[in-house]
Amino acid sequence: QVQLVESGGGLVQPGGSLRLSCAASGSMFSINRMGWYRQAPGKERDLVAVMTSGLSTNYADSVKGRFTISRDNAKNTVYLQMNSLKPEDTAVYYCYYNEAGTTGWRSDTYWGQGTQVTVSS
């Protein structure tokens, strides 16, 4: 199994920046994807950004051009650089890890504990 530990959340003013980190440990298969979901109160948990072990990326339309996901394989860590933050970015951000199954991606997912990001004046 894989354990994910998140850090980097906090309170920031609109237009500010934060960098989230997620350190993974445990048994990680070579074909995997790691990224970030977020969930605001009363809302669904939505994908923010994801990067596969092959370094392919996907971003939610709402964060394209503002957020950048990256991976440090030596540290088994994924980062989310968040710039030009908006109040609508306020949410709990969850790191996740997912592996390839026999065919396609497995349905079971490992989650970090979540870190609060609040964008407010």
Phi and psi in degrees as GROMACS dihedral restraints (atoms count N, CA, C in turn):
[ dihedral_restraints ]
;  ai    aj    ak    al  type     phi  dphi    fc
    3     4     5     6     1  -122.4    20    10
    4     5     6     7     1   137.0    20    10
    6     7     8     9     1  -112.9    20    10
    7     8     9    10     1   137.4    20    10
    9    10    11    12     1  -122.8    20    10
   10    11    12    13     1   130.0    20    10
   12    13    14    15     1  -122.4    20    10
   13    14    15    16     1   121.4    20    10
   15    16    17    18     1  -101.0    20    10
   16    17    18    19     1   155.3    20    10
   18    19    20    21     1  -157.5    20    10
   19    20    21    22     1   165.4    20    10
   21    22    23    24     1   109.5    20    10
   22    23    24    25     1    -7.1    20    10
   24    25    26    27     1   -71.5    20    10
   25    26    27    28     1   170.1    20    10
   27    28    29    30     1   163.8    20    10
   28    29    30    31     1  -168.5    20    10
   30    31    32    33     1  -100.2    20    10
   31    32    33    34     1   131.1    20    10
   33    34    35    36     1  -142.7    20    10
   34    35    36    37     1   150.2    20    10
   36    37    38    39     1   -77.7    20    10
   37    38    39    40     1   154.7    20    10
   39    40    41    42     1   -53.1    20    10
   40    41    42    43     1   137.2    20    10
   42    43    44    45     1    89.1    20    10
   43    44    45    46     1    -9.4    20    10
   45    46    47    48     1   -81.8    20    10
   46    47    48    49     1  -174.9    20    10
   48    49    50    51     1  -133.7    20    10
   49    50    51    52     1   151.3    20    10
   51    52    53    54     1  -143.3    20    10
   52    53    54    55     1   153.0    20    10
   54    55    56    57     1  -123.4    20    10
   55    56    57    58     1   120.0    20    10
   57    58    59    60     1   -92.4    20    10
   58    59    60    61     1   145.7    20    10
   60    61    62    63     1  -125.9    20    10
   61    62    63    64     1   147.2    20    10
   63    64    65    66     1  -140.2    20    10
   64    65    66    67     1   112.9    20    10
   66    67    68    69     1   -98.0    20    10
   67    68    69    70     1   126.8    20    10
   69    70    71    72     1  -104.3    20    10
   70    71    72    73     1   144.7    20    10
   72    73    74    75     1  -143.9    20    10
   73    74    75    76     1   159.2    20    10
   75    76    77    78     1   111.2    20    10
   76    77    78    79     1  -157.7    20    10
   78    79    80    81     1   -88.9    20    10
   79    80    81    82     1   106.6    20    10
   81    82    83    84     1  -111.9    20    10
   82    83    84    85     1   122.0    20    10
   84    85    86    87     1   -76.2    20    10
   85    86    87    88     1   156.4    20    10
   87    88    89    90     1   -66.4    20    10
   88    89    90    91     1   -31.9    20    10
   90    91    92    93     1  -101.1    20    10
   91    92    93    94     1   105.9    20    10
   93    94    95    96     1  -153.0    20    10
   94    95    96    97     1   174.1    20    10
   96    97    98    99     1  -140.6    20    10
   97    98    99   100     1   144.7    20    10
   99   100   101   102     1  -132.7    20    10
  100   101   102   103     1   147.4    20    10
  102   103   104   105     1  -176.1    20    10
  103   104   105   106     1  -157.4    20    10
  105   106   107   108     1  -134.3    20    10
  106   107   108   109     1   133.1    20    10
  108   109   110   111     1  -110.7    20    10
  109   110   111   112     1   162.8    20    10
  111   112   113   114     1  -140.0    20    10
  112   113   114   115     1   153.0    20    10
  114   115   116   117     1  -141.2    20    10
  115   116   117   118     1   117.7    20    10
  117   118   119   120     1   -91.4    20    10
  118   119   120   121     1   157.8    20    10
  120   121   122   123     1   -54.7    20    10
  121   122   123   124     1   130.1    20    10
  123   124   125   126     1    74.9    20    10
  124   125   126   127     1     6.9    20    10
  126   127   128   129     1  -115.2    20    10
  127   128   129   130     1   164.9    20    10
  129   130   131   132     1   -73.7    20    10
  130   131   132   133     1   155.9    20    10
  132   133   134   135     1   -80.2    20    10
  133   134   135   136     1   118.0    20    10
  135   136   137   138     1  -116.0    20    10
  136   137   138   139     1   146.5    20    10
  138   139   140   141     1   -65.2    20    10
  139   140   141   142     1   135.4    20    10
  141   142   143   144     1  -102.7    20    10
  142   143   144   145     1   -55.2    20    10
  144   145   146   147     1  -160.3    20    10
  145   146   147   148     1   151.2    20    10
  147   148   149   150     1  -146.2    20    10
  148   149   150   151     1   146.7    20    10
  150   151   152   153     1  -134.3    20    10
  151   152   153   154     1   130.4    20    10
  153   154   155   156     1   -83.9    20    10
  154   155   156   157     1   169.5    20    10
  156   157   158   159     1   -61.9    20    10
  157   158   159   160     1   -23.2    20    10
  159   160   161   162     1   -85.5    20    10
  160   161   162   163     1     6.1    20    10
  162   163   164   165     1    72.3    20    10
  163   164   165   166     1    16.5    20    10
  165   166   167   168     1   -74.5    20    10
  166   167   168   169     1   141.5    20    10
  168   169   170   171     1  -126.6    20    10
  169   170   171   172     1   153.3    20    10
  171   172   173   174     1  -139.4    20    10
  172   173   174   175     1   144.1    20    10
  174   175   176   177     1  -130.3    20    10
  175   176   177   178     1   147.2    20    10
  177   178   179   180     1   -64.0    20    10
  178   179   180   181     1   144.4    20    10
  180   181   182   183     1   -56.9    20    10
  181   182   183   184     1   -33.1    20    10
  183   184   185   186     1   -69.6    20    10
  184   185   186   187     1   -16.3    20    10
  186   187   188   189     1  -116.5    20    10
  187   188   189   190     1    -4.3    20    10
  189   190   191   192     1   -58.9    20    10
  190   191   192   193     1   134.5    20    10
  192   193   194   195     1    85.8    20    10
  193   194   195   196     1   -10.7    20    10
  195   196   197   198     1  -116.6    20    10
  196   197   198   199     1   -36.3    20    10
  198   199   200   201     1  -107.9    20    10
  199   200   201   202     1   147.3    20    10
  201   202   203   204     1  -135.4    20    10
  202   203   204   205     1   126.5    20    10
  204   205   206   207     1   -98.9    20    10
  205   206   207   208     1   143.4    20    10
  207   208   209   210     1  -147.4    20    10
  208   209   210   211     1   163.0    20    10
  210   211   212   213     1  -132.4    20    10
  211   212   213   214     1   141.1    20    10
  213   214   215   216     1  -114.3    20    10
  214   215   216   217     1    98.7    20    10
  216   217   218   219     1   -64.9    20    10
  217   218   219   220     1   -32.5    20    10
  219   220   221   222     1   -63.6    20    10
  220   221   222   223     1   -31.8    20    10
  222   223   224   225     1  -102.6    20    10
  223   224   225   226     1     1.0    20    10
  225   226   227   228     1    50.1    20    10
  226   227   228   229     1    46.5    20    10
  228   229   230   231     1  -129.6    20    10
  229   230   231   232     1   139.6    20    10
  231   232   233   234     1  -114.0    20    10
  232   233   234   235     1   143.6    20    10
  234   235   236   237     1  -122.1    20    10
  235   236   237   238     1   152.5    20    10
  237   238   239   240     1  -129.9    20    10
  238   239   240   241     1   106.4    20    10
  240   241   242   243     1   -85.8    20    10
  241   242   243   244     1   119.7    20    10
  243   244   245   246     1  -115.3    20    10
  244   245   246   247     1   114.7    20    10
  246   247   248   249     1  -115.7    20    10
  247   248   249   250     1   163.7    20    10
  249   250   251   252     1    49.8    20    10
  250   251   252   253     1    48.3    20    10
  252   253   254   255     1   -66.2    20    10
  253   254   255   256     1   144.3    20    10
  255   256   257   258     1  -119.7    20    10
  256   257   258   259     1   156.6    20    10
  258   259   260   261     1   -54.6    20    10
  259   260   261   262     1   -32.5    20    10
  261   262   263   264     1   -67.7    20    10
  262   263   264   265     1   -12.0    20    10
  264   265   266   267     1   -80.4    20    10
  265   266   267   268     1    -8.0    20    10
  267   268   269   270     1   -61.8    20    10
  268   269   270   271     1   123.6    20    10
  270   271   272   273     1  -177.5    20    10
  271   272   273   274     1   170.7    20    10
  273   274   275   276     1   -88.3    20    10
  274   275   276   277     1   126.8    20    10
  276   277   278   279     1  -101.4    20    10
  277   278   279   280     1   127.9    20    10
  279   280   281   282     1  -115.8    20    10
  280   281   282   283     1   124.2    20    10
  282   283   284   285     1   -75.9    20    10
  283   284   285   286     1   146.7    20    10
  285   286   287   288     1  -140.8    20    10
  286   287   288   289     1   158.8    20    10
  288   289   290   291     1  -136.1    20    10
  289   290   291   292     1   136.5    20    10
  291   292   293   294     1  -144.5    20    10
  292   293   294   295     1   144.8    20    10
  294   295   296   297     1  -116.3    20    10
  295   296   297   298     1   157.7    20    10
  297   298   299   300     1   -71.6    20    10
  298   299   300   301     1   138.5    20    10
  300   301   302   303     1   -97.8    20    10
  301   302   303   304     1  -162.4    20    10
  303   304   305   306     1   -57.1    20    10
  304   305   306   307     1   -44.8    20    10
  306   307   308   309     1  -136.6    20    10
  307   308   309   310     1   123.8    20    10
  309   310   311   312     1    73.4    20    10
  310   311   312   313     1  -169.0    20    10
  312   313   314   315     1   -84.3    20    10
  313   314   315   316     1   142.8    20    10
  315   316   317   318     1   -66.2    20    10
  316   317   318   319     1   149.6    20    10
  318   319   320   321     1   -79.7    20    10
  319   320   321   322     1   -25.3    20    10
  321   322   323   324     1   -83.4    20    10
  322   323   324   325     1   138.1    20    10
  324   325   326   327     1  -131.8    20    10
  325   326   327   328     1   141.8    20    10
  327   328   329   330     1   -92.7    20    10
  328   329   330   331     1   140.0    20    10
  330   331   332   333     1  -125.0    20    10
  331   332   333   334     1   143.3    20    10
  333   334   335   336     1   -75.0    20    10
  334   335   336   337     1   176.1    20    10
  336   337   338   339     1   -77.2    20    10
  337   338   339   340     1   -13.4    20    10
  339   340   341   342     1    92.1    20    10
  340   341   342   343     1   143.5    20    10
  342   343   344   345     1  -136.1    20    10
  343   344   345   346     1   133.9    20    10
  345   346   347   348     1   -79.9    20    10
  346   347   348   349     1   129.6    20    10
  348   349   350   351     1  -117.2    20    10
  349   350   351   352     1   121.1    20    10
  351   352   353   354     1  -122.5    20    10
  352   353   354   355     1   122.8    20    10
  354   355   356   357     1  -111.7    20    10
  355   356   357   358     1   108.9    20    10
  357   358   359   360     1  -159.0    20    10
  358   359   360   361     1   151.8    20    10
